Amino acid sequence: MQEKLIILRKKRGVTQKQLAEYLGITEKTYGLKERGEFQFTLEEMFKLRDFFGKRIEDIFLPRSNQNGDKTA
């Protein structure tokens, strides 16, 4: 699941349908990708980066805590 992406989308007040249209994919496909059942393409990642004004790694990669462990 792309928890950080869901949080960003909700903070921005954007629906899955709106982001799907922005990416040029169906709402169903977007939902599957947001839940982690399918992967976003690199092009889609760049579009989401531009849309949210965040680095790709800040959207898609888990955070590391001080011990080097990965967290969501």
PDB file of N, CA, C, O and CB in Angstrom:
ATOM      1  N   MET A   1       0.844  -1.185   0.000  1.00  0.00           N
ATOM      2  CA  MET A   1       0.000   0.000   0.000  1.00  0.00           C
ATOM      3  C   MET A   1       0.888   1.247   0.000  1.00  0.00           C
ATOM      4  O   MET A   1       1.908   1.303   0.686  1.00  0.00           O
ATOM      5  CB  MET A   1      -0.959  -0.001   1.226  1.00  0.00           C
ATOM      6  N   GLN A   2       0.483   2.217  -0.766  1.00  0.00           N
ATOM      7  CA  GLN A   2       1.216   3.476  -0.870  1.00  0.00           C
ATOM      8  C   GLN A   2       0.651   4.473   0.142  1.00  0.00           C
ATOM      9  O   GLN A   2      -0.010   5.442  -0.232  1.00  0.00           O
ATOM     10  CB  GLN A   2       1.137   4.050  -2.316  1.00  0.00           C
ATOM     11  N   GLU A   3       0.919   4.223   1.433  1.00  0.00           N
ATOM     12  CA  GLU A   3       0.305   5.031   2.490  1.00  0.00           C
ATOM     13  C   GLU A   3       0.636   6.509   2.365  1.00  0.00           C
ATOM     14  O   GLU A   3      -0.229   7.360   2.572  1.00  0.00           O
ATOM     15  CB  GLU A   3       0.748   4.530   3.843  1.00  0.00           C
ATOM     16  N   LYS A   4       1.883   6.819   2.028  1.00  0.00           N
ATOM     17  CA  LYS A   4       2.259   8.227   1.910  1.00  0.00           C
ATOM     18  C   LYS A   4       1.506   8.890   0.767  1.00  0.00           C
ATOM     19  O   LYS A   4       1.125  10.056   0.865  1.00  0.00           O
ATOM     20  CB  LYS A   4       3.772   8.367   1.698  1.00  0.00           C
ATOM     21  N   LEU A   5       1.290   8.156  -0.311  1.00  0.00           N
ATOM     22  CA  LEU A   5       0.546   8.692  -1.444  1.00  0.00           C
ATOM     23  C   LEU A   5      -0.906   8.957  -1.063  1.00  0.00           C
ATOM     24  O   LEU A   5      -1.471   9.980  -1.449  1.00  0.00           O
ATOM     25  CB  LEU A   5       0.615   7.728  -2.633  1.00  0.00           C
ATOM     26  N   ILE A   6      -1.503   8.057  -0.321  1.00  0.00           N
ATOM     27  CA  ILE A   6      -2.888   8.233   0.127  1.00  0.00           C
ATOM     28  C   ILE A   6      -2.996   9.475   1.011  1.00  0.00           C
ATOM     29  O   ILE A   6      -3.924  10.269   0.861  1.00  0.00           O
ATOM     30  CB  ILE A   6      -3.382   6.976   0.896  1.00  0.00           C
ATOM     31  N   ILE A   7      -2.054   9.639   1.922  1.00  0.00           N
ATOM     32  CA  ILE A   7      -2.060  10.804   2.808  1.00  0.00           C
ATOM     33  C   ILE A   7      -1.921  12.090   2.003  1.00  0.00           C
ATOM     34  O   ILE A   7      -2.655  13.049   2.237  1.00  0.00           O
ATOM     35  CB  ILE A   7      -0.928  10.701   3.846  1.00  0.00           C
ATOM     36  N   LEU A   8      -0.984  12.117   1.055  1.00  0.00           N
ATOM     37  CA  LEU A   8      -0.801  13.307   0.218  1.00  0.00           C
ATOM     38  C   LEU A   8      -2.062  13.626  -0.568  1.00  0.00           C
ATOM     39  O   LEU A   8      -2.471  14.784  -0.656  1.00  0.00           O
ATOM     40  CB  LEU A   8       0.374  13.111  -0.742  1.00  0.00           C
ATOM     41  N   ARG A   9      -2.674  12.602  -1.136  1.00  0.00           N
ATOM     42  CA  ARG A   9      -3.878  12.800  -1.942  1.00  0.00           C
ATOM     43  C   ARG A   9      -5.001  13.378  -1.092  1.00  0.00           C
ATOM     44  O   ARG A   9      -5.678  14.318  -1.508  1.00  0.00           O
ATOM     45  CB  ARG A   9      -4.325  11.475  -2.581  1.00  0.00           C
ATOM     46  N   LYS A  10      -5.196  12.822   0.088  1.00  0.00           N
ATOM     47  CA  LYS A  10      -6.280  13.292   0.955  1.00  0.00           C
ATOM     48  C   LYS A  10      -6.011  14.699   1.478  1.00  0.00           C
ATOM     49  O   LYS A  10      -6.933  15.509   1.569  1.00  0.00           O
ATOM     50  CB  LYS A  10      -6.474  12.332   2.128  1.00  0.00           C
ATOM     51  N   LYS A  11      -4.755  15.001   1.822  1.00  0.00           N
ATOM     52  CA  LYS A  11      -4.406  16.350   2.278  1.00  0.00           C
ATOM     53  C   LYS A  11      -4.677  17.383   1.186  1.00  0.00           C
ATOM     54  O   LYS A  11      -5.076  18.512   1.470  1.00  0.00           O
ATOM     55  CB  LYS A  11      -2.929  16.408   2.706  1.00  0.00           C
ATOM     56  N   ARG A  12      -4.458  16.985  -0.049  1.00  0.00           N
ATOM     57  CA  ARG A  12      -4.658  17.880  -1.198  1.00  0.00           C
ATOM     58  C   ARG A  12      -6.131  17.960  -1.584  1.00  0.00           C
ATOM     59  O   ARG A  12      -6.516  18.816  -2.381  1.00  0.00           O
ATOM     60  CB  ARG A  12      -3.827  17.403  -2.401  1.00  0.00           C
ATOM     61  N   GLY A  13      -6.962  17.072  -1.024  1.00  0.00           N
ATOM     62  CA  GLY A  13      -8.383  17.076  -1.334  1.00  0.00           C
ATOM     63  C   GLY A  13      -8.689  16.588  -2.738  1.00  0.00           C
ATOM     64  O   GLY A  13      -9.614  17.068  -3.392  1.00  0.00           O
ATOM     65  N   VAL A  14      -7.896  15.624  -3.192  1.00  0.00           N
ATOM     66  CA  VAL A  14      -8.023  15.094  -4.549  1.00  0.00           C
ATOM     67  C   VAL A  14      -8.565  13.671  -4.474  1.00  0.00           C
ATOM     68  O   VAL A  14      -8.171  12.893  -3.605  1.00  0.00           O
ATOM     69  CB  VAL A  14      -6.653  15.128  -5.299  1.00  0.00           C
ATOM     70  N   THR A  15      -9.462  13.339  -5.385  1.00  0.00           N
ATOM     71  CA  THR A  15     -10.015  11.991  -5.428  1.00  0.00           C
ATOM     72  C   THR A  15      -9.126  11.074  -6.266  1.00  0.00           C
ATOM     73  O   THR A  15      -8.273  11.529  -7.029  1.00  0.00           O
ATOM     74  CB  THR A  15     -11.444  12.013  -5.992  1.00  0.00           C
ATOM     75  N   GLN A  16      -9.350   9.776  -6.102  1.00  0.00           N
ATOM     76  CA  GLN A  16      -8.648   8.810  -6.952  1.00  0.00           C
ATOM     77  C   GLN A  16      -8.998   9.060  -8.415  1.00  0.00           C
ATOM     78  O   GLN A  16      -8.135   8.955  -9.287  1.00  0.00           O
ATOM     79  CB  GLN A  16      -9.008   7.355  -6.548  1.00  0.00           C
ATOM     80  N   LYS A  17     -10.242   9.384  -8.682  1.00  0.00           N
ATOM     81  CA  LYS A  17     -10.675   9.634 -10.060  1.00  0.00           C
ATOM     82  C   LYS A  17      -9.922  10.812 -10.661  1.00  0.00           C
ATOM     83  O   LYS A  17      -9.493  10.752 -11.814  1.00  0.00           O
ATOM     84  CB  LYS A  17     -12.186   9.895 -10.111  1.00  0.00           C
ATOM     85  N   GLN A  18      -9.757  11.884  -9.889  1.00  0.00           N
ATOM     86  CA  GLN A  18      -9.047  13.053 -10.397  1.00  0.00           C
ATOM     87  C   GLN A  18      -7.585  12.735 -10.695  1.00  0.00           C
ATOM     88  O   GLN A  18      -7.056  13.154 -11.725  1.00  0.00           O
ATOM     89  CB  GLN A  18      -9.136  14.199  -9.395  1.00  0.00           C
ATOM     90  N   LEU A  19      -6.933  12.000  -9.806  1.00  0.00           N
ATOM     91  CA  LEU A  19      -5.540  11.636 -10.060  1.00  0.00           C
ATOM     92  C   LEU A  19      -5.428  10.666 -11.225  1.00  0.00           C
ATOM     93  O   LEU A  19      -4.481  10.742 -12.007  1.00  0.00           O
ATOM     94  CB  LEU A  19      -4.912  11.025  -8.809  1.00  0.00           C
ATOM     95  N   ALA A  20      -6.378   9.762 -11.345  1.00  0.00           N
ATOM     96  CA  ALA A  20      -6.376   8.832 -12.474  1.00  0.00           C
ATOM     97  C   ALA A  20      -6.461   9.601 -13.788  1.00  0.00           C
ATOM     98  O   ALA A  20      -5.726   9.309 -14.731  1.00  0.00           O
ATOM     99  CB  ALA A  20      -7.547   7.831 -12.361  1.00  0.00           C
ATOM    100  N   GLU A  21      -7.354  10.581 -13.848  1.00  0.00           N
ATOM    101  CA  GLU A  21      -7.484  11.397 -15.057  1.00  0.00           C
ATOM    102  C   GLU A  21      -6.190  12.153 -15.340  1.00  0.00           C
ATOM    103  O   GLU A  21      -5.764  12.241 -16.492  1.00  0.00           O
ATOM    104  CB  GLU A  21      -8.655  12.386 -14.917  1.00  0.00           C
ATOM    105  N   TYR A  22      -5.567  12.695 -14.307  1.00  0.00           N
ATOM    106  CA  TYR A  22      -4.303  13.416 -14.452  1.00  0.00           C
ATOM    107  C   TYR A  22      -3.219  12.498 -15.028  1.00  0.00           C
ATOM    108  O   TYR A  22      -2.409  12.919 -15.854  1.00  0.00           O
ATOM    109  CB  TYR A  22      -3.851  13.988 -13.090  1.00  0.00           C
ATOM    110  N   LEU A  23      -3.217  11.240 -14.580  1.00  0.00           N
ATOM    111  CA  LEU A  23      -2.212  10.280 -15.042  1.00  0.00           C
ATOM    112  C   LEU A  23      -2.575   9.625 -16.370  1.00  0.00           C
ATOM    113  O   LEU A  23      -1.728   8.996 -17.004  1.00  0.00           O
ATOM    114  CB  LEU A  23      -2.013   9.213 -14.000  1.00  0.00           C
ATOM    115  N   GLY A  24      -3.829   9.770 -16.794  1.00  0.00           N
ATOM    116  CA  GLY A  24      -4.262   9.149 -18.040  1.00  0.00           C
ATOM    117  C   GLY A  24      -4.550   7.664 -17.904  1.00  0.00           C
ATOM    118  O   GLY A  24      -4.371   6.899 -18.852  1.00  0.00           O
ATOM    119  N   ILE A  25      -5.000   7.255 -16.710  1.00  0.00           N
ATOM    120  CA  ILE A  25      -5.358   5.857 -16.474  1.00  0.00           C
ATOM    121  C   ILE A  25      -6.767   5.809 -15.900  1.00  0.00           C
ATOM    122  O   ILE A  25      -7.333   6.842 -15.543  1.00  0.00           O
ATOM    123  CB  ILE A  25      -4.340   5.163 -15.512  1.00  0.00           C
ATOM    124  N   THR A  26      -7.329   4.612 -15.813  1.00  0.00           N
ATOM    125  CA  THR A  26      -8.679   4.500 -15.263  1.00  0.00           C
ATOM    126  C   THR A  26      -8.638   4.622 -13.741  1.00  0.00           C
ATOM    127  O   THR A  26      -7.601   4.417 -13.110  1.00  0.00           O
ATOM    128  CB  THR A  26      -9.330   3.160 -15.680  1.00  0.00           C
ATOM    129  N   GLU A  27      -9.785   4.957 -13.175  1.00  0.00           N
ATOM    130  CA  GLU A  27      -9.893   5.053 -11.723  1.00  0.00           C
ATOM    131  C   GLU A  27      -9.612   3.697 -11.074  1.00  0.00           C
ATOM    132  O   GLU A  27      -8.969   3.625 -10.027  1.00  0.00           O
ATOM    133  CB  GLU A  27     -11.289   5.562 -11.319  1.00  0.00           C
ATOM    134  N   LYS A  28     -10.097   2.626 -11.701  1.00  0.00           N
ATOM    135  CA  LYS A  28      -9.867   1.282 -11.166  1.00  0.00           C
ATOM    136  C   LYS A  28      -8.374   0.960 -11.133  1.00  0.00           C
ATOM    137  O   LYS A  28      -7.865   0.445 -10.138  1.00  0.00           O
ATOM    138  CB  LYS A  28     -10.619   0.231 -12.007  1.00  0.00           C
ATOM    139  N   THR A  29      -7.680   1.266 -12.225  1.00  0.00           N
ATOM    140  CA  THR A  29      -6.240   1.014 -12.284  1.00  0.00           C
ATOM    141  C   THR A  29      -5.508   1.840 -11.240  1.00  0.00           C
ATOM    142  O   THR A  29      -4.596   1.346 -10.577  1.00  0.00           O
ATOM    143  CB  THR A  29      -5.693   1.326 -13.683  1.00  0.00           C
ATOM    144  N   TYR A  30      -5.908   3.100 -11.095  1.00  0.00           N
ATOM    145  CA  TYR A  30      -5.270   3.945 -10.087  1.00  0.00           C
ATOM    146  C   TYR A  30      -5.452   3.339  -8.691  1.00  0.00           C
ATOM    147  O   TYR A  30      -4.503   3.269  -7.911  1.00  0.00           O
ATOM    148  CB  TYR A  30      -5.852   5.380 -10.133  1.00  0.00           C
ATOM    149  N   GLY A  31      -6.663   2.908  -8.388  1.00  0.00           N
ATOM    150  CA  GLY A  31      -6.939   2.306  -7.081  1.00  0.00           C
ATOM    151  C   GLY A  31      -6.071   1.087  -6.824  1.00  0.00           C
ATOM    152  O   GLY A  31      -5.555   0.904  -5.722  1.00  0.00           O
ATOM    153  N   LEU A  32      -5.912   0.253  -7.846  1.00  0.00           N
ATOM    154  CA  LEU A  32      -5.057  -0.932  -7.710  1.00  0.00           C
ATOM    155  C   LEU A  32      -3.610  -0.534  -7.439  1.00  0.00           C
ATOM    156  O   LEU A  32      -2.927  -1.165  -6.633  1.00  0.00           O
ATOM    157  CB  LEU A  32      -5.134  -1.800  -8.978  1.00  0.00           C
ATOM    158  N   LYS A  33      -3.152   0.506  -8.108  1.00  0.00           N
ATOM    159  CA  LYS A  33      -1.774   0.967  -7.920  1.00  0.00           C
ATOM    160  C   LYS A  33      -1.598   1.606  -6.550  1.00  0.00           C
ATOM    161  O   LYS A  33      -0.578   1.397  -5.892  1.00  0.00           O
ATOM    162  CB  LYS A  33      -1.386   1.966  -9.020  1.00  0.00           C
ATOM    163  N   GLU A  34      -2.583   2.381  -6.117  1.00  0.00           N
ATOM    164  CA  GLU A  34      -2.488   3.026  -4.812  1.00  0.00           C
ATOM    165  C   GLU A  34      -2.479   1.986  -3.687  1.00  0.00           C
ATOM    166  O   GLU A  34      -1.835   2.190  -2.658  1.00  0.00           O
ATOM    167  CB  GLU A  34      -3.654   4.011  -4.617  1.00  0.00           C
ATOM    168  N   ARG A  35      -3.179   0.894  -3.879  1.00  0.00           N
ATOM    169  CA  ARG A  35      -3.199  -0.187  -2.884  1.00  0.00           C
ATOM    170  C   ARG A  35      -1.966  -1.091  -2.984  1.00  0.00           C
ATOM    171  O   ARG A  35      -1.784  -1.978  -2.150  1.00  0.00           O
ATOM    172  CB  ARG A  35      -4.463  -1.025  -3.052  1.00  0.00           C
ATOM    173  N   GLY A  36      -1.131  -0.877  -3.983  1.00  0.00           N
ATOM    174  CA  GLY A  36       0.086  -1.663  -4.124  1.00  0.00           C
ATOM    175  C   GLY A  36      -0.093  -2.958  -4.878  1.00  0.00           C
ATOM    176  O   GLY A  36       0.815  -3.790  -4.901  1.00  0.00           O
ATOM    177  N   GLU A  37      -1.262  -3.151  -5.505  1.00  0.00           N
ATOM    178  CA  GLU A  37      -1.500  -4.384  -6.258  1.00  0.00           C
ATOM    179  C   GLU A  37      -0.834  -4.346  -7.631  1.00  0.00           C
ATOM    180  O   GLU A  37      -0.535  -5.390  -8.210  1.00  0.00           O
ATOM    181  CB  GLU A  37      -2.998  -4.624  -6.418  1.00  0.00           C
ATOM    182  N   PHE A  38      -0.602  -3.146  -8.148  1.00  0.00           N
ATOM    183  CA  PHE A  38       0.158  -2.921  -9.378  1.00  0.00           C
ATOM    184  C   PHE A  38       1.152  -1.807  -9.101  1.00  0.00           C
ATOM    185  O   PHE A  38       0.961  -1.006  -8.186  1.00  0.00           O
ATOM    186  CB  PHE A  38      -0.783  -2.559 -10.590  1.00  0.00           C
ATOM    187  N   GLN A  39       2.205  -1.760  -9.887  1.00  0.00           N
ATOM    188  CA  GLN A  39       3.229  -0.732  -9.723  1.00  0.00           C
ATOM    189  C   GLN A  39       2.942   0.469 -10.624  1.00  0.00           C
ATOM    190  O   GLN A  39       2.448   0.316 -11.741  1.00  0.00           O
ATOM    191  CB  GLN A  39       4.621  -1.309 -10.031  1.00  0.00           C
ATOM    192  N   PHE A  40       3.256   1.661 -10.126  1.00  0.00           N
ATOM    193  CA  PHE A  40       3.199   2.848 -10.967  1.00  0.00           C
ATOM    194  C   PHE A  40       4.358   2.786 -11.951  1.00  0.00           C
ATOM    195  O   PHE A  40       5.440   2.303 -11.615  1.00  0.00           O
ATOM    196  CB  PHE A  40       3.250   4.156 -10.114  1.00  0.00           C
ATOM    197  N   THR A  41       4.132   3.278 -13.170  1.00  0.00           N
ATOM    198  CA  THR A  41       5.222   3.367 -14.136  1.00  0.00           C
ATOM    199  C   THR A  41       6.120   4.530 -13.736  1.00  0.00           C
ATOM    200  O   THR A  41       5.730   5.374 -12.929  1.00  0.00           O
ATOM    201  CB  THR A  41       4.679   3.549 -15.593  1.00  0.00           C
ATOM    202  N   LEU A  42       7.302   4.572 -14.292  1.00  0.00           N
ATOM    203  CA  LEU A  42       8.222   5.669 -14.007  1.00  0.00           C
ATOM    204  C   LEU A  42       7.611   6.999 -14.444  1.00  0.00           C
ATOM    205  O   LEU A  42       7.727   8.002 -13.741  1.00  0.00           O
ATOM    206  CB  LEU A  42       9.576   5.440 -14.712  1.00  0.00           C
ATOM    207  N   GLU A  43       6.964   7.002 -15.600  1.00  0.00           N
ATOM    208  CA  GLU A  43       6.307   8.221 -16.083  1.00  0.00           C
ATOM    209  C   GLU A  43       5.237   8.688 -15.094  1.00  0.00           C
ATOM    210  O   GLU A  43       5.127   9.883 -14.817  1.00  0.00           O
ATOM    211  CB  GLU A  43       5.678   7.980 -17.473  1.00  0.00           C
ATOM    212  N   GLU A  44       4.458   7.759 -14.566  1.00  0.00           N
ATOM    213  CA  GLU A  44       3.427   8.108 -13.582  1.00  0.00           C
ATOM    214  C   GLU A  44       4.055   8.647 -12.300  1.00  0.00           C
ATOM    215  O   GLU A  44       3.531   9.580 -11.690  1.00  0.00           O
ATOM    216  CB  GLU A  44       2.550   6.886 -13.264  1.00  0.00           C
ATOM    217  N   MET A  45       5.174   8.060 -11.895  1.00  0.00           N
ATOM    218  CA  MET A  45       5.861   8.545 -10.699  1.00  0.00           C
ATOM    219  C   MET A  45       6.328   9.985 -10.888  1.00  0.00           C
ATOM    220  O   MET A  45       6.204  10.807  -9.980  1.00  0.00           O
ATOM    221  CB  MET A  45       7.055   7.641 -10.362  1.00  0.00           C
ATOM    222  N   PHE A  46       6.866  10.288 -12.068  1.00  0.00           N
ATOM    223  CA  PHE A  46       7.301  11.659 -12.345  1.00  0.00           C
ATOM    224  C   PHE A  46       6.119  12.624 -12.346  1.00  0.00           C
ATOM    225  O   PHE A  46       6.233  13.745 -11.850  1.00  0.00           O
ATOM    226  CB  PHE A  46       8.032  11.725 -13.691  1.00  0.00           C
ATOM    227  N   LYS A  47       4.996  12.198 -12.895  1.00  0.00           N
ATOM    228  CA  LYS A  47       3.805  13.052 -12.896  1.00  0.00           C
ATOM    229  C   LYS A  47       3.312  13.305 -11.476  1.00  0.00           C
ATOM    230  O   LYS A  47       2.928  14.426 -11.141  1.00  0.00           O
ATOM    231  CB  LYS A  47       2.688  12.415 -13.734  1.00  0.00           C
ATOM    232  N   LEU A  48       3.321  12.273 -10.644  1.00  0.00           N
ATOM    233  CA  LEU A  48       2.901  12.439  -9.250  1.00  0.00           C
ATOM    234  C   LEU A  48       3.880  13.330  -8.488  1.00  0.00           C
ATOM    235  O   LEU A  48       3.473  14.125  -7.641  1.00  0.00           O
ATOM    236  CB  LEU A  48       2.782  11.070  -8.558  1.00  0.00           C
ATOM    237  N   ARG A  49       5.150  13.196  -8.787  1.00  0.00           N
ATOM    238  CA  ARG A  49       6.161  14.077  -8.185  1.00  0.00           C
ATOM    239  C   ARG A  49       5.844  15.535  -8.504  1.00  0.00           C
ATOM    240  O   ARG A  49       5.857  16.394  -7.621  1.00  0.00           O
ATOM    241  CB  ARG A  49       7.582  13.713  -8.692  1.00  0.00           C
ATOM    242  N   ASP A  50       5.560  15.800  -9.776  1.00  0.00           N
ATOM    243  CA  ASP A  50       5.250  17.167 -10.189  1.00  0.00           C
ATOM    244  C   ASP A  50       3.943  17.654  -9.574  1.00  0.00           C
ATOM    245  O   ASP A  50       3.843  18.809  -9.161  1.00  0.00           O
ATOM    246  CB  ASP A  50       5.175  17.255 -11.710  1.00  0.00           C
ATOM    247  N   PHE A  51       2.954  16.789  -9.513  1.00  0.00           N
ATOM    248  CA  PHE A  51       1.642  17.155  -8.980  1.00  0.00           C
ATOM    249  C   PHE A  51       1.740  17.552  -7.507  1.00  0.00           C
ATOM    250  O   PHE A  51       1.175  18.563  -7.092  1.00  0.00           O
ATOM    251  CB  PHE A  51       0.653  15.993  -9.149  1.00  0.00           C
ATOM    252  N   PHE A  52       2.459  16.750  -6.723  1.00  0.00           N
ATOM    253  CA  PHE A  52       2.538  16.990  -5.285  1.00  0.00           C
ATOM    254  C   PHE A  52       3.723  17.867  -4.877  1.00  0.00           C
ATOM    255  O   PHE A  52       3.785  18.328  -3.737  1.00  0.00           O
ATOM    256  CB  PHE A  52       2.620  15.679  -4.564  1.00  0.00           C
ATOM    257  N   GLY A  53       4.662  18.100  -5.797  1.00  0.00           N
ATOM    258  CA  GLY A  53       5.827  18.908  -5.457  1.00  0.00           C
ATOM    259  C   GLY A  53       6.748  18.231  -4.460  1.00  0.00           C
ATOM    260  O   GLY A  53       7.385  18.890  -3.638  1.00  0.00           O
ATOM    261  N   LYS A  54       6.813  16.909  -4.539  1.00  0.00           N
ATOM    262  CA  LYS A  54       7.647  16.109  -3.627  1.00  0.00           C
ATOM    263  C   LYS A  54       8.629  15.281  -4.451  1.00  0.00           C
ATOM    264  O   LYS A  54       8.411  15.042  -5.639  1.00  0.00           O
ATOM    265  CB  LYS A  54       6.766  15.180  -2.720  1.00  0.00           C
ATOM    266  N   ARG A  55       9.705  14.848  -3.810  1.00  0.00           N
ATOM    267  CA  ARG A  55      10.633  13.940  -4.480  1.00  0.00           C
ATOM    268  C   ARG A  55       9.987  12.558  -4.595  1.00  0.00           C
ATOM    269  O   ARG A  55       9.191  12.161  -3.744  1.00  0.00           O
ATOM    270  CB  ARG A  55      11.989  13.857  -3.709  1.00  0.00           C
ATOM    271  N   ILE A  56      10.336  11.839  -5.647  1.00  0.00           N
ATOM    272  CA  ILE A  56       9.780  10.500  -5.862  1.00  0.00           C
ATOM    273  C   ILE A  56      10.018   9.615  -4.641  1.00  0.00           C
ATOM    274  O   ILE A  56       9.117   8.898  -4.206  1.00  0.00           O
ATOM    275  CB  ILE A  56      10.398   9.853  -7.118  1.00  0.00           C
ATOM    276  N   GLU A  57      11.224   9.664  -4.094  1.00  0.00           N
ATOM    277  CA  GLU A  57      11.524   8.807  -2.944  1.00  0.00           C
ATOM    278  C   GLU A  57      10.696   9.191  -1.720  1.00  0.00           C
ATOM    279  O   GLU A  57      10.409   8.340  -0.878  1.00  0.00           O
ATOM    280  CB  GLU A  57      13.010   8.882  -2.607  1.00  0.00           C
ATOM    281  N   ASP A  58      10.311  10.462  -1.616  1.00  0.00           N
ATOM    282  CA  ASP A  58       9.469  10.884  -0.492  1.00  0.00           C
ATOM    283  C   ASP A  58       8.038  10.372  -0.626  1.00  0.00           C
ATOM    284  O   ASP A  58       7.316  10.264   0.365  1.00  0.00           O
ATOM    285  CB  ASP A  58       9.463  12.403  -0.384  1.00  0.00           C
ATOM    286  N   ILE A  59       7.637  10.061  -1.839  1.00  0.00           N
ATOM    287  CA  ILE A  59       6.285   9.548  -2.071  1.00  0.00           C
ATOM    288  C   ILE A  59       6.251   8.023  -1.986  1.00  0.00           C
ATOM    289  O   ILE A  59       5.336   7.453  -1.393  1.00  0.00           O
ATOM    290  CB  ILE A  59       5.766  10.010  -3.440  1.00  0.00           C
ATOM    291  N   PHE A  60       7.239   7.370  -2.574  1.00  0.00           N
ATOM    292  CA  PHE A  60       7.150   5.926  -2.783  1.00  0.00           C
ATOM    293  C   PHE A  60       8.045   5.056  -1.908  1.00  0.00           C
ATOM    294  O   PHE A  60       7.741   3.878  -1.719  1.00  0.00           O
ATOM    295  CB  PHE A  60       7.458   5.639  -4.174  1.00  0.00           C
ATOM    296  N   LEU A  61       9.124   5.586  -1.372  1.00  0.00           N
ATOM    297  CA  LEU A  61      10.026   4.745  -0.587  1.00  0.00           C
ATOM    298  C   LEU A  61       9.715   4.862   0.897  1.00  0.00           C
ATOM    299  O   LEU A  61       9.354   5.937   1.374  1.00  0.00           O
ATOM    300  CB  LEU A  61      11.486   5.125  -0.852  1.00  0.00           C
ATOM    301  N   PRO A  62       9.855   3.759   1.630  1.00  0.00           N
ATOM    302  CA  PRO A  62       9.630   3.821   3.078  1.00  0.00           C
ATOM    303  C   PRO A  62      10.714   4.667   3.735  1.00  0.00           C
ATOM    304  O   PRO A  62      11.847   4.732   3.259  1.00  0.00           O
ATOM    305  CB  PRO A  62       9.606   2.398   3.696  1.00  0.00           C
ATOM    306  N   ARG A  63      10.349   5.306   4.827  1.00  0.00           N
ATOM    307  CA  ARG A  63      11.321   6.097   5.593  1.00  0.00           C
ATOM    308  C   ARG A  63      12.221   5.148   6.367  1.00  0.00           C
ATOM    309  O   ARG A  63      11.814   4.042   6.722  1.00  0.00           O
ATOM    310  CB  ARG A  63      10.606   7.097   6.562  1.00  0.00           C
ATOM    311  N   SER A  64      13.441   5.585   6.624  1.00  0.00           N
ATOM    312  CA  SER A  64      14.353   4.834   7.495  1.00  0.00           C
ATOM    313  C   SER A  64      14.426   5.562   8.821  1.00  0.00           C
ATOM    314  O   SER A  64      14.554   6.785   8.864  1.00  0.00           O
ATOM    315  CB  SER A  64      15.780   4.683   6.854  1.00  0.00           C
ATOM    316  N   ASN A  65      14.345   4.799   9.912  1.00  0.00           N
ATOM    317  CA  ASN A  65      14.507   5.441  11.216  1.00  0.00           C
ATOM    318  C   ASN A  65      15.992   5.506  11.555  1.00  0.00           C
ATOM    319  O   ASN A  65      16.822   5.087  10.748  1.00  0.00           O
ATOM    320  CB  ASN A  65      13.718   4.674  12.323  1.00  0.00           C
ATOM    321  N   GLN A  66      16.337   6.009  12.704  1.00  0.00           N
ATOM    322  CA  GLN A  66      17.737   6.201  13.068  1.00  0.00           C
ATOM    323  C   GLN A  66      18.509   4.894  13.168  1.00  0.00           C
ATOM    324  O   GLN A  66      19.732   4.899  13.031  1.00  0.00           O
ATOM    325  CB  GLN A  66      17.827   6.935  14.372  1.00  0.00           C
ATOM    326  N   ASN A  67      17.839   3.785  13.401  1.00  0.00           N
ATOM    327  CA  ASN A  67      18.508   2.487  13.490  1.00  0.00           C
ATOM    328  C   ASN A  67      18.693   1.833  12.130  1.00  0.00           C
ATOM    329  O   ASN A  67      19.231   0.729  12.037  1.00  0.00           O
ATOM    330  CB  ASN A  67      17.726   1.564  14.391  1.00  0.00           C
ATOM    331  N   GLY A  68      18.246   2.515  11.068  1.00  0.00           N
ATOM    332  CA  GLY A  68      18.364   1.957   9.737  1.00  0.00           C
ATOM    333  C   GLY A  68      17.225   1.047   9.354  1.00  0.00           C
ATOM    334  O   GLY A  68      17.204   0.508   8.247  1.00  0.00           O
ATOM    335  N   ASP A  69      16.259   0.864  10.267  1.00  0.00           N
ATOM    336  CA  ASP A  69      15.098   0.037   9.959  1.00  0.00           C
ATOM    337  C   ASP A  69      14.149   0.815   9.069  1.00  0.00           C
ATOM    338  O   ASP A  69      14.034   2.035   9.190  1.00  0.00           O
ATOM    339  CB  ASP A  69      14.382  -0.422  11.249  1.00  0.00           C
ATOM    340  N   LYS A  70      13.479   0.121   8.189  1.00  0.00           N
ATOM    341  CA  LYS A  70      12.511   0.754   7.295  1.00  0.00           C
ATOM    342  C   LYS A  70      11.175   0.888   8.004  1.00  0.00           C
ATOM    343  O   LYS A  70      10.719  -0.033   8.682  1.00  0.00           O
ATOM    344  CB  LYS A  70      12.352  -0.055   5.988  1.00  0.00           C
ATOM    345  N   THR A  71      10.556   2.047   7.838  1.00  0.00           N
ATOM    346  CA  THR A  71       9.211   2.270   8.353  1.00  0.00           C
ATOM    347  C   THR A  71       8.368   2.835   7.241  1.00  0.00           C
ATOM    348  O   THR A  71       8.892   3.418   6.292  1.00  0.00           O
ATOM    349  CB  THR A  71       9.218   3.216   9.579  1.00  0.00           C
ATOM    350  N   ALA A  72       7.062   2.670   7.349  1.00  0.00           N
ATOM    351  CA  ALA A  72       6.154   3.142   6.301  1.00  0.00           C
ATOM    352  C   ALA A  72       5.998   4.633   6.333  1.00  0.00           C
ATOM    353  O   ALA A  72       5.268   5.195   5.517  1.00  0.00           O
ATOM    354  CB  ALA A  72       4.805   2.493   6.434  1.00  0.00           C
TER     355      ALA A  72
END
